[in-house]
Amino acid sequence: MIPHKKSVSTNHHQESESVSISTLLKNLKINLLSRNTKRQVLAIKKILEVMDQDNGIIDIFLDFDIPGLLCDVMNNHNPPLIEKVFICLLKLSQSKQFEEQKHSAIVMETSCRTLIILSKDATNVKTLYLGLQLINKVLSSADRETAVNLPLLLRLVKILLFSPIYQPVHLSAMYLLRMLLRLSKQFLTEDLEPILSVVRQTLGLLSQLNNNNKWKLNKNVSLVTEIMTSSLWLSDLCKTQSVSHDISQLVWELLQLYLVPYFQEMKMRRCHAGFMKKQLSCFIAAFKYMDSQRLSLMSSSWASKGFLTLLPALSLHFKNKTIHEYVLKLLSNILEQLANRHLQTSEGEQQQIVTGLLCLPVDPADWPQLLGNTQAHKTHIAVIIYLYFVILCSSSFAKFPTHMPALCHFLTSLTSTPSPALLKPLWLVFAVWSLNQARDAKWRQQEAAGKLLVHWVKSTPLTSVYTHHPAILLWVFSSLVTNRVLQINVMIMWLKEGVKTSLKEIENLILRNRDASVCLLEVLCCCPKDVIHRVVNLLRTILDRDKSDGRLEMRPHIWSRLPQTLSELTTSHFQDRVWNTGCLVYIACKAIPVVPDLVLMLQISHQVKKIFSKSIVDTTASHILHAELFKLVHIIIVTTTKVKDYRVMKMYLQDSALLQALLKSLSSDNKFVTIPALRLLSQLQYLQKQHNVQMTSSMYITGEVLLQLMSSPSGDVVFYSLDLFSRLCWSSKLKPVVTLNTGMAH
């Protein structure tokens, strides 16, 4: 009997509760439909109070169409009242029944129309914020069948974004825009122009935030990323060129000035996988929709900012299949652009790069080892190209894993000379790895691979496989390379760059590597005109260092090179080598041997004598060569006569071509030509009388020339011209080398 009484009591309670809810609903409906604001406020307060006490009643309110009644209340256009309506609807929208019972469409549209009216008054910012929050919430949970009035929602977003007085709700409006952009592409393309107009305004506001309020942008980076991604594919559909260009430009600026720096500085451990997918999707979309010029700039810029090593690190950190696929896709986009620009890869090679990258494992430390795995042949080109650009874009390659045996195996397994597009990266990767590799039991394998690589490089035009990287310069002077022609050509290629850092690299090399110093001397004899001055400066650096250290071994190398270089000034290519020869003679004059080689000096003198009989088309080159040869002849004569060897002196005293060149040089306006000529002429005049050398004929100097020299603004020219004049005035029974003409003598 006791359980029966309890059951009766429970049923009675449920019946009374049901009556109470029914009464509540009836009263709420009456009050909400009334036009009395106080009654409507009381009704809304009651709804909120009941929902706070029992969440279960939300579904009952939805069944009774409370959202529809609240939408009717919005027609009052009373901001405080509407604010409470929005709060109510936000709570009601949390239930799954809200969407299932199709309340979304009416709530969205009514809220949107209400907000458009309220936007006319700037004091309604709080109400606007709540309304936008409600629309975002409803739109985010709406299914595909929910009717969305896109033009109306876009109108609202546009009103709020275009007005500076609504700055506090700009981000909320952007969140609503993001929700709209998530709708189906087919649906969005029906209203493409209005959407693009709003998108362009939004991107402009984001750019302003980046300049003025970056912390606020950082808090909403996911929003920025999504809008940028959607903007790219929408602009691609646009037929209006100016709109499409503006959007692409704004996205480009945001990418380069905001999103890329943010990506570089972010802490991976603080990011979740969903956010990372959005960022990577945005970068991939940029490669898909940007124009070719921006793609080239983008790939170079991102590679230089560490993307090539940062992306694989992301993949390893998250160990997420989708992120790994995105990483490899983005890497392939970057490398495809870089390879096309720097390696001129063919379409087939580009396809191999893309295919190979998509097969790579998650851990980048395993990638170099794949070169030694014949079963992973699809990845080989991709790995080589990847490593090549990692080296180019990294200040230090030591951080990235290497695998020399695998690389040597790959090189020796190739059956023919690789294409320049593959040989170029192979050369650099091998050079870097071999320089970091200590000699061990596998040195022979490395040596064999190195010889094979040298053979390939020699048989291919150097300009197509050379990379301007310190490793290439250092490697050609390592123990693996003994080919002098390759060393000379690499050195010339290096010097063509002319950048300060490049010149410092080669300076460090030649100061610690004597073989490189001697090679530089050979470079001087054959290098093009535009790099001669750099070679001369470097050789002077060596001589200055040797002088301060008391080292003399470089001097014999320089002088022993003179006979061959002077003899190569044949008629066939005489004009081309004048600059090189003049600069070599200049260096020789700076490096006078301590112990003279008399046979060598006589040999050089015979070669110099032949040059004076040739005419030079380039006047400047002629002056430089003759000036340096005058210095050289002076040095040789003085050096040989000191040890009582007069063969060179006598030969030059009887050389009319030399004497004619000397007299001609006295008329030059260039003091650097005139001074060496005056010194040598004066010295010859002195030695002729000192050693009683009989001349068969004399050369005459005019008074005008001598007077002009004596009145020169250069003190050195005046000094040496007076010295020559004093020696011309010496009386002697011998016929002089040079004498004054009759008028000047009187």
C-alpha positions in Angstrom: 0.0 0.0 0.0 2.9 2.4 0.7 4.4 2.3 -2.8 0.9 2.9 -4.2 0.5 6.1 -2.2 3.9 7.3 -3.3 3.0 6.8 -7.0 -0.2 8.7 -6.6 1.7 11.6 -5.0 4.3 11.7 -7.9 1.7 11.7 -10.6 -0.1 14.5 -8.8 3.1 16.5 -8.7 3.8 16.0 -12.4 0.3 17.1 -13.3 0.7 20.2 -11.2 4.1 21.0 -12.8 2.7 20.5 -16.3 -0.1 22.9 -15.5 2.4 25.4 -14.1 4.6 25.2 -17.3 1.5 25.5 -19.5 0.4 28.6 -17.5 4.0 30.0 -17.8 4.1 29.6 -21.5 0.6 31.1 -22.0 1.6 34.1 -19.9 4.9 34.5 -21.7 3.2 34.5 -25.1 0.6 37.0 -24.0 3.3 39.4 -22.6 5.7 39.0 -25.5 3.0 39.7 -28.1 1.8 42.7 -26.2 3.2 46.1 -27.3 3.9 47.0 -23.7 7.6 47.2 -23.2 7.5 46.7 -19.4 5.5 43.5 -19.8 7.9 42.3 -22.5 10.9 43.0 -20.3 9.3 41.1 -17.4 8.6 38.2 -19.7 12.2 38.0 -21.0 13.5 38.3 -17.4 11.3 35.3 -16.5 12.6 33.3 -19.5 16.2 33.9 -18.4 15.4 33.2 -14.8 13.7 29.8 -15.6 16.5 28.8 -18.0 19.1 29.6 -15.3 17.3 27.3 -12.9 16.6 24.5 -15.3 18.4 24.0 -18.7 15.9 21.3 -19.5 13.1 23.8 -20.1 15.0 25.2 -23.1 13.6 22.4 -25.3 10.1 23.2 -24.1 10.5 26.9 -24.9 11.7 25.9 -28.4 8.7 23.6 -28.9 6.4 26.5 -27.9 8.2 28.7 -30.5 9.6 31.2 -28.0 12.4 32.2 -30.5 9.6 33.3 -33.0 7.9 35.3 -30.2 11.3 36.9 -29.3 11.8 37.8 -33.0 8.5 39.6 -32.9 9.6 41.6 -29.9 12.5 43.0 -32.0 10.0 45.0 -34.0 9.8 47.4 -31.1 13.3 48.7 -32.0 14.1 49.3 -28.3 17.9 48.8 -27.9 17.8 47.8 -24.2 14.9 45.4 -24.8 16.6 44.0 -27.9 19.8 43.5 -26.0 17.9 41.2 -23.6 16.2 39.4 -26.5 19.7 38.6 -28.0 20.8 37.2 -24.6 17.7 35.0 -24.5 18.2 33.8 -28.1 21.9 33.1 -27.4 20.9 30.7 -24.6 18.2 29.1 -26.6 20.5 28.5 -29.6 22.7 26.3 -27.4 20.2 23.4 -27.8 20.4 21.0 -30.7 16.6 21.4 -31.1 17.1 25.0 -32.1 18.5 24.0 -35.5 16.4 20.9 -35.8 13.2 22.8 -35.4 14.3 25.3 -38.1 14.5 28.4 -35.8 17.9 29.5 -37.4 16.6 31.1 -40.5 14.0 33.4 -38.9 16.3 34.3 -36.0 19.2 35.2 -38.4 17.1 37.3 -40.8 15.2 39.2 -38.0 18.4 39.8 -36.1 20.1 41.1 -39.2 17.3 43.5 -40.1 17.2 44.7 -36.5 21.0 45.3 -36.4 20.9 47.3 -39.7 18.3 49.6 -38.1 20.2 49.9 -34.8 23.4 50.7 -36.7 22.1 54.2 -37.4 22.8 55.1 -33.8 26.5 54.8 -32.6 25.4 54.3 -28.9 24.1 50.8 -29.7 27.5 49.2 -29.9 26.9 46.7 -27.1 23.6 45.6 -28.6 25.3 45.3 -32.0 28.0 43.2 -30.5 25.5 40.8 -28.9 23.5 40.6 -32.2 26.6 39.7 -34.2 27.5 37.1 -31.6 24.0 35.6 -32.0 24.2 35.5 -35.8 27.7 34.0 -35.7 26.5 31.3 -33.3 23.4 30.4 -35.3 25.3 30.5 -38.6 28.0 28.2 -37.2 25.6 25.5 -36.3 23.2 25.9 -39.3 23.0 22.9 -41.7 23.0 23.1 -45.5 19.3 23.3 -45.7 19.1 26.4 -43.6 18.0 29.4 -45.7 20.6 32.1 -45.6 19.8 35.6 -46.8 23.3 36.3 -48.1 22.7 39.8 -49.5 21.1 40.9 -46.3 24.0 39.6 -44.1 26.6 41.1 -46.5 24.8 44.4 -46.2 25.1 44.3 -42.4 28.8 43.4 -42.5 29.4 46.2 -45.0 27.6 48.8 -43.0 29.6 47.9 -39.8 33.0 47.6 -41.6 32.7 50.8 -43.6 31.9 53.0 -40.7 34.8 54.0 -38.4 32.4 54.7 -35.5 31.8 50.9 -35.2 35.5 50.0 -34.7 34.7 48.0 -31.5 32.6 45.6 -33.5 34.8 45.4 -36.6 36.2 42.1 -35.5 32.8 40.6 -34.7 31.6 41.7 -38.2 34.7 40.0 -39.6 33.8 36.8 -37.7 30.4 37.0 -39.4 32.1 37.4 -42.8 34.2 34.4 -42.1 31.1 32.3 -41.4 29.6 33.5 -44.7 32.8 32.6 -46.5 32.5 29.1 -45.2 29.2 28.6 -47.1 29.3 26.5 -50.3 31.2 28.0 -53.2 28.3 27.6 -55.6 26.1 29.6 -53.2 28.7 32.4 -52.8 29.4 32.8 -56.5 25.8 33.9 -57.0 26.6 37.1 -55.1 30.3 37.4 -56.0 30.6 41.1 -56.6 29.1 42.2 -53.2 31.1 39.6 -51.4 34.4 40.8 -53.0 33.5 44.4 -52.1 33.2 43.4 -48.4 36.3 41.2 -48.6 38.4 44.1 -50.0 37.2 46.4 -47.2 38.0 43.7 -44.6 41.5 43.1 -45.9 42.1 46.9 -45.8 41.0 47.0 -42.2 43.3 44.1 -41.3 46.2 45.9 -42.9 45.5 48.9 -40.7 45.3 46.7 -37.7 48.7 45.2 -38.6 50.2 48.7 -38.7 48.4 50.2 -35.6 47.2 47.4 -33.3 49.2 44.2 -34.0 48.5 42.6 -30.6 44.7 42.6 -31.4 45.4 41.0 -34.8 47.6 38.3 -33.1 44.7 37.4 -30.9 42.6 36.8 -34.0 45.2 35.3 -36.3 43.0 32.3 -37.1 40.3 34.7 -38.4 42.8 36.6 -40.5 44.1 33.4 -42.0 40.7 32.1 -43.0 39.6 35.4 -44.6 42.8 35.6 -46.6 42.4 32.0 -47.8 38.9 32.6 -48.9 39.8 35.9 -50.5 42.3 34.3 -52.8 39.9 31.8 -54.4 37.1 34.3 -54.6 39.4 36.8 -56.4 40.3 34.1 -58.8 36.7 33.8 -59.8 36.3 37.6 -60.3 36.1 38.9 -63.8 36.7 42.5 -62.8 40.5 42.9 -63.1 40.9 45.9 -60.8 39.0 44.2 -57.9 41.0 41.0 -58.3 44.3 42.9 -58.4 43.4 44.9 -55.3 42.5 41.8 -53.3 45.6 40.0 -54.4 47.8 43.0 -53.4 46.2 43.3 -50.0 46.6 39.5 -49.3 50.2 39.7 -50.6 51.0 42.5 -48.1 49.3 40.8 -45.2 51.2 37.6 -46.0 54.6 39.2 -46.2 54.2 41.8 -43.4 52.1 39.9 -41.0 51.4 36.2 -41.5 54.9 35.0 -42.5 56.6 36.9 -39.6 54.0 35.5 -37.2 54.6 32.0 -38.6 58.4 32.4 -38.0 58.0 33.6 -34.4 55.2 31.3 -33.2 55.9 28.6 -30.6 54.9 25.2 -31.9 54.0 23.8 -28.5 51.4 26.5 -28.0 49.6 25.8 -31.3 47.0 23.2 -32.0 46.8 21.1 -35.1 43.6 22.8 -36.4 45.2 26.2 -36.3 48.3 25.0 -38.1 46.2 23.4 -40.8 44.6 26.8 -41.5 47.9 28.6 -41.7 49.4 26.0 -44.1 46.2 26.1 -46.2 46.5 29.8 -46.6 50.1 29.5 -47.7 49.2 26.8 -50.2 46.3 28.9 -51.5 48.7 31.7 -52.1 50.8 29.5 -54.3 47.7 28.4 -56.2 46.2 31.8 -56.9 49.1 34.4 -56.9 50.6 35.6 -60.2 53.9 34.2 -61.4 56.0 37.2 -60.4 54.7 37.1 -56.8 55.2 33.3 -56.7 58.9 33.8 -57.6 59.3 36.5 -54.9 57.3 34.5 -52.4 59.3 31.3 -52.8 62.7 33.1 -52.5 61.5 35.2 -49.5 60.0 32.3 -47.6 63.0 30.1 -48.3 65.4 32.8 -47.0 63.2 33.1 -43.8 63.7 29.5 -42.9 60.6 27.8 -44.2 62.6 24.9 -45.7 63.7 23.7 -42.3 60.7 25.1 -40.3 58.1 23.1 -42.3 59.6 19.6 -41.8 60.0 20.5 -38.1 56.3 21.2 -37.9 55.5 17.9 -39.5 57.7 16.1 -37.0 56.2 18.0 -34.0 52.5 17.4 -34.8 52.8 13.9 -36.4 49.5 14.6 -38.0 48.8 13.0 -41.4 47.0 16.1 -42.8 49.7 18.5 -41.6 52.4 16.3 -43.1 50.6 16.3 -46.4 50.2 20.1 -46.2 53.9 20.5 -45.3 55.0 18.4 -48.3 52.6 20.2 -50.6 53.9 23.6 -49.5 57.5 22.5 -49.7 56.9 21.2 -53.3 55.4 24.6 -54.2 58.4 26.5 -52.9 61.0 24.1 -54.3 59.3 24.0 -57.7 59.6 27.8 -58.0 63.2 27.9 -56.7 64.3 25.0 -59.0 62.7 26.7 -62.0 64.4 30.0 -61.3 67.8 28.9 -60.2 68.3 25.5 -61.8 66.2 25.8 -65.0 64.7 22.4 -64.4 62.6 20.7 -67.2 59.0 19.8 -66.7 59.9 16.2 -66.2 62.4 17.1 -63.5 59.9 19.4 -61.8 57.4 16.5 -61.8 60.0 14.3 -60.2 60.6 16.9 -57.5 56.9 17.1 -56.6 56.4 13.3 -56.8 59.5 12.6 -54.7 58.6 15.2 -52.0 55.2 13.7 -51.5 56.8 10.3 -50.7 59.2 11.6 -48.0 58.8 10.3 -44.4 57.8 12.5 -41.5 61.3 12.8 -39.9 63.6 15.0 -42.0 66.6 13.3 -40.4 65.8 10.2 -42.5 65.8 12.1 -45.8 69.6 12.1 -46.6 69.8 8.4 -46.0 67.3 7.8 -48.8 70.0 8.7 -51.3 71.7 5.3 -50.6 68.4 3.4 -50.9 67.8 2.2 -54.5 64.2 1.3 -53.6 63.6 5.0 -52.8 64.8 6.2 -56.2 61.6 8.4 -56.6 62.8 10.6 -53.8 66.4 11.0 -54.8 66.1 14.2 -57.0 63.7 15.7 -54.5 66.1 15.2 -51.6 69.1 16.6 -53.6 67.1 19.7 -54.7 65.8 20.2 -51.1 69.3 19.9 -49.5 70.7 22.3 -52.1 68.3 25.1 -51.2 68.6 24.4 -47.5 72.3 25.0 -47.9 71.8 28.2 -49.9 69.3 29.6 -47.4 71.1 28.6 -44.2 73.9 30.4 -42.5 75.1 27.1 -41.0 74.6 23.7 -42.5 75.9 21.9 -39.5 72.5 21.7 -37.8 71.0 19.6 -40.7 71.8 15.8 -40.8 74.2 14.5 -43.4 74.9 11.1 -44.8 78.1 11.0 -47.0 78.1 7.3 -47.7 74.5 7.5 -49.1 75.5 10.5 -51.3 78.7 8.7 -52.6 76.6 5.7 -53.4 74.1 7.8 -55.3 76.9 9.5 -57.3 78.7 6.3 -58.2 75.4 4.6 -59.2 74.7 7.2 -61.9 75.4 5.7 -65.3 75.7 9.0 -67.2 76.5 12.6 -66.7 73.6 14.2 -64.8 71.8 17.2 -66.4 73.0 20.6 -65.3 69.8 21.0 -63.2 70.9 18.0 -61.1 74.6 18.4 -61.3 74.5 21.9 -59.9 72.9 20.9 -56.6 74.9 17.7 -56.5 78.1 19.6 -56.6 77.2 22.0 -53.8 75.8 19.3 -51.5 78.8 17.1 -52.0 81.2 20.0 -51.4 79.5 21.0 -48.2 79.3 17.5 -46.8 82.9 16.6 -47.8 84.3 19.7 -46.1 82.5 18.7 -42.9 83.6 15.0 -43.2 86.7 13.8 -41.4 89.0 11.3 -43.2 88.0 7.8 -42.2 87.9 4.2 -43.5 85.4 5.3 -46.2 87.6 8.0 -47.6 88.3 6.1 -50.8 84.6 6.0 -51.6 84.5 9.7 -51.1 87.6 10.2 -53.2 86.2 8.2 -56.1 82.9 10.1 -56.0 84.8 13.4 -55.9 86.8 12.5 -59.0 83.7 11.5 -60.8 82.1 14.8 -59.9 85.1 16.8 -61.2 84.9 14.9 -64.4 81.3 15.7 -64.9 81.8 19.4 -64.0 84.7 19.7 -66.5 82.6 18.2 -69.3 79.7 20.7 -68.6 79.7 24.5 -69.2 80.7 25.9 -65.8 78.1 28.7 -65.8 75.3 26.2 -65.9 76.5 24.2 -62.8 78.4 26.8 -60.7 76.8 28.0 -57.4 78.3 31.1 -55.7 78.8 29.5 -52.3 81.9 29.4 -50.1 81.9 25.6 -50.0 82.4 25.4 -53.8 85.5 27.8 -53.6 87.0 25.9 -50.6 86.3 22.4 -52.1 88.1 23.1 -55.4 91.2 23.8 -53.3 90.8 20.7 -51.1 92.8 17.5 -51.4 90.0 16.0 -53.5 90.6 18.4 -56.5 93.9 18.8 -58.4 92.5 20.1 -61.6 94.1 23.6 -62.1 91.8 24.6 -64.9 88.7 24.0 -62.7 90.3 26.0 -59.9 91.1 28.9 -62.1 87.6 29.0 -63.6 85.9 28.7 -60.2 88.0 31.6 -58.9 87.1 33.8 -61.9 83.4 33.0 -61.4 83.8 33.9 -57.7 85.5 37.2 -58.4 82.8 38.2 -60.8 80.4 38.7 -57.9 82.4 41.4 -56.3 80.4 41.5 -53.1 82.3 42.5 -50.0 81.6 39.2 -48.2 82.7 37.2 -51.3 85.9 39.1 -51.5 86.5 38.5 -47.8 86.0 34.8 -48.3 88.5 34.5 -51.1 91.0 36.7 -49.2 90.8 34.3 -46.2 91.4 31.4 -48.5 94.5 32.8 -50.3 96.0 34.0 -47.0 96.0 30.5 -45.6 96.3 28.4 -48.8 99.5 28.9 -50.8 98.2 26.9 -53.7 95.2 29.2 -53.9 97.6 32.2 -53.9 99.6 30.8 -56.9 96.3 30.0 -58.6 95.2 33.6 -58.2 98.4 34.7 -60.0 97.4 32.5 -62.9 93.9 34.0 -62.8 95.4 37.4 -63.3 96.9 36.3 -66.6 93.6 35.2 -68.1 90.7 36.7 -66.3 88.3 39.2 -68.0 88.8 42.9 -67.7 86.0 43.5 -65.2 87.7 41.4 -62.4 91.3 42.4 -62.9 91.3 45.1 -60.3 89.9 42.7 -57.7 92.7 40.1 -58.4 95.4 42.9 -58.2 94.0 44.0 -54.8 94.0 40.5 -53.5 97.6 39.8 -54.7 98.7 43.1 -53.0 97.1 41.8 -49.8 99.2 38.6 -50.0 102.4 40.6 -50.6 101.6 43.0 -47.7 101.0 40.0 -45.4 104.2 38.3 -46.7 106.2 41.5 -46.1 105.0 41.9 -42.5 105.7 38.2 -41.8 109.0 38.2 -43.6 107.8 35.6 -46.1 109.3 35.6 -49.6 108.1 32.5 -51.3 105.4 34.3 -53.4 108.0 36.5 -55.2 109.7 33.8 -57.3 106.3 32.6 -58.4 105.4 36.0 -59.7 108.6 36.6 -61.6 108.7 33.1 -63.0 105.3 33.8 -64.5 106.5 36.9 -66.4 108.3 35.2 -69.4 105.4 33.0 -70.3 102.8 35.9 -70.0 105.0 38.3 -71.9 105.6 35.7 -74.7 101.9 35.1 -75.0 101.4 38.7 -76.2 101.4 37.5 -79.8 99.8 39.4 -82.6 96.7 37.1 -82.6 95.4 38.1 -79.2 97.7 40.9 -78.2 95.0 43.5 -77.6 93.0 41.2 -75.3 95.9 40.5 -72.9 97.3 44.0 -72.6 95.4 44.7 -69.3 96.3 41.4 -67.8 100.0 41.7 -68.7 100.2 45.3 -67.4 98.7 44.3 -64.1 101.1 41.3 -63.7 104.1 43.5 -64.4 102.7 45.9 -61.8 102.6 43.1 -59.2 106.1 42.0 -60.2 107.4 45.5 -59.5 105.9 45.2 -56.0 107.6 41.8 -55.4 111.3 42.3 -56.3 113.3 39.1 -55.6 115.9 39.3 -52.9 118.3 37.0 -54.8 118.0 37.9 -58.5 117.9 35.2 -61.1 120.0 36.8 -63.9 119.1 34.3 -66.5 115.4 34.9 -65.8 115.8 38.6 -65.9 117.6 38.5 -69.2 114.8 36.3 -70.6 112.2 38.8 -69.4 114.1 41.7 -70.9 114.1 40.0 -74.3 110.3 39.6 -74.1 109.8 43.2 -73.0 112.0 44.5 -75.9 109.6 42.8 -78.4 106.5 44.4 -76.8 107.8 48.0 -77.4 107.8 47.4 -81.1 104.0 46.6 -81.1 101.2 49.1 -81.4 98.3 49.0 -78.9 94.8 50.2 -80.0 93.6 50.9 -76.5 95.4 54.1 -75.5 94.7 53.7 -71.8 95.9 50.1 -71.8 99.0 51.2 -73.7 99.9 53.8 -71.1 99.4 51.4 -68.2 101.4 48.6 -69.9 104.3 51.0 -70.9 104.4 52.7 -67.5 104.6 49.3 -65.7 107.2 48.0 -68.2 109.3 51.2 -67.7 109.3 50.4 -64.0 110.2 46.7 -64.6 113.1 47.6 -67.0 114.4 50.1 -64.4 114.3 47.4 -61.7 116.0 44.8 -63.9 118.7 47.3 -65.0 119.5 48.5 -61.5 119.4 44.9 -60.1 121.7 43.4 -62.8 124.2 46.3 -62.9 124.6 46.0 -59.1 126.0 42.5 -59.6 128.1 43.7 -62.6 125.9 42.1 -65.3 125.6 44.7 -68.1 123.9 42.6 -70.8 120.4 44.0 -70.1 121.7 47.6 -69.8 123.5 47.4 -73.1 120.6 45.8 -74.9 118.2 48.5 -73.9 120.6 51.4 -74.7 120.7 50.2 -78.2 116.9 49.5 -78.4 115.4 52.4 -80.4 111.8 51.1 -79.9 112.2 51.5 -76.1 113.8 54.9 -76.4 111.0 56.1 -78.8 108.4 54.8 -76.3 110.1 56.7 -73.5 110.2 60.0 -75.4 106.5 59.6 -76.5 105.5 59.0 -72.9 107.1 62.3 -71.8 104.3 64.0 -73.6 101.6 62.2 -71.7 99.3 64.2 -69.4 99.3 61.3 -66.9 102.0 61.7 -64.3 101.9 57.9 -63.6 103.2 57.3 -67.1 105.5 60.3 -67.2 107.4 59.7 -63.9 108.5 56.1 -64.8 109.6 57.3 -68.2 111.7 60.1 -66.8 113.3 57.8 -64.2 114.2 55.2 -66.7 115.5 57.7 -69.2 117.6 59.5 -66.6 119.0 56.1 -65.4 119.9 55.0 -68.9 121.6 58.4 -69.5 123.6 58.0 -66.3 124.6 54.3 -66.9 125.7 55.0 -70.4 128.2 57.6 -69.3 129.1 55.7 -66.1 130.1 52.6 -68.1 131.2 54.3 -71.3 128.8 52.7 -73.6 129.1 54.0 -77.2 125.8 54.8 -78.9 125.3 54.5 -82.6 122.8 57.3 -82.6 121.1 59.7 -80.2 117.4 60.5 -79.6 116.4 64.2 -79.5 114.1 65.8 -76.9 112.5 69.2 -77.7 112.7 72.2 -75.5 109.0 72.6 -75.4 108.5 69.1 -73.9 111.2 69.6 -71.3 109.9 73.0 -70.3 106.4 71.7 -70.0 107.7 68.9 -67.7 109.6 71.3 -65.5 106.4 73.5 -65.0 104.2 70.5 -64.1 102.0 70.8 -61.0 103.3 67.5 -59.9 106.4 67.8 -57.7 107.6 64.3 -58.7 107.5 65.2 -62.4 109.4 68.4 -61.8 112.0 66.6 -59.7 112.7 63.8 -62.3 112.6 66.2 -65.2 115.3 68.4 -63.5 117.3 65.3 -62.8 117.1 64.3 -66.5 118.0 67.9 -67.5 121.1 68.0 -65.3 122.3 64.7 -66.8 121.7 66.0 -70.3 123.9 69.0 -69.5 126.9 66.7 -68.6 129.7 67.1 -71.0 131.1 63.9 -72.5 133.0 62.7 -75.5 130.5 59.9 -75.9 127.4 60.2 -78.0 124.5 60.4 -75.5 121.4 58.3 -75.3 119.2 61.4 -75.4 120.3 64.9 -76.3 118.6 68.3 -76.5 117.7 69.6 -79.9 119.9 72.4 -81.3 117.7 75.3 -80.2 117.4 74.1 -76.6 121.1 73.3 -76.4 121.9 77.0 -77.1 
